[in-house]
């Protein structure tokens, strides 16, 4: 079974912003894959935790846009991704 939280060996449960940025820079991760991993974790745990009130329905498209912008010019800002 595919686990998107550890996509490509990158574990979103054991990282920080610096680790995410390093993974972007090395092409081990994209904003789209990062978003998919976090949405998968929300899907997995939110029935129990009931912590997420709403999920941006445009999150995947926003992630693809961030990937396009990163490819063209690098990080959009300090919390890129």
C-alpha positions in Angstrom: 0.0 0.0 0.0 1.3 3.5 -1.0 1.9 5.8 2.0 1.9 9.4 0.8 3.2 10.6 4.2 6.6 9.0 3.3 6.5 9.7 -0.5 9.9 9.2 -2.0 11.5 8.5 1.4 10.4 12.0 2.7 8.5 11.6 5.9 6.2 14.6 6.5 5.6 13.4 10.1 9.3 13.9 11.0 10.3 17.2 9.4 10.3 21.0 9.7 10.3 23.9 7.3 14.0 23.6 6.7 13.7 19.9 5.9 10.8 20.6 3.5 12.8 23.4 1.8 15.8 21.1 1.5 13.6 18.4 -0.1 12.2 20.9 -2.6 15.7 22.1 -3.5 16.9 18.5 -4.1 13.7 17.6 -6.1 12.8 14.9 -3.5 9.5 16.7 -2.9 7.0 19.1 -4.6 4.3 21.2 -3.1 1.8 19.0 -4.8 3.2 15.9 -3.2 3.5 17.6 0.2 -0.1 18.8 0.0 -1.3 15.2 -0.9 0.7 13.8 2.1 -0.9 16.3 4.5 -4.4 15.7 3.1 -3.9 12.0 3.5 -2.9 12.5 7.2 -6.0 14.6 7.7 -8.2 11.9 6.1 -6.5 9.3 8.2 -6.9 11.0 11.6 -9.6 13.7 11.5 -12.5 11.3 12.2 -10.8 10.6 15.5 -9.4 14.1 16.3 -12.1 16.2 14.7 -9.5 19.0 14.4 -9.9 20.2 10.8 -13.0 22.3 10.2 -12.5 23.0 6.6 -10.0 22.0 3.9 -9.3 24.5 1.1 -10.9 22.9 -1.9 -8.3 24.6 -4.1 -5.3 23.2 -2.1 -4.1 20.9 -4.9 -4.3 23.6 -7.6 -2.5 26.1 -5.2 0.2 23.5 -4.7 0.6 23.0 -8.5 0.9 26.8 -8.8 3.6 26.9 -6.1 5.5 24.2 -8.0 5.3 26.2 -11.2 6.5 29.3 -9.4 9.3 27.4 -7.6 10.5 26.0 -10.9 10.6 29.5 -12.5 12.0 31.5 -9.6 12.6 29.6 -6.4 10.8 29.9 -3.1 7.7 32.1 -3.0 8.3 32.9 0.7 9.6 31.5 4.0 6.7 29.1 4.4 6.7 28.0 0.7 5.0 24.6 0.3 
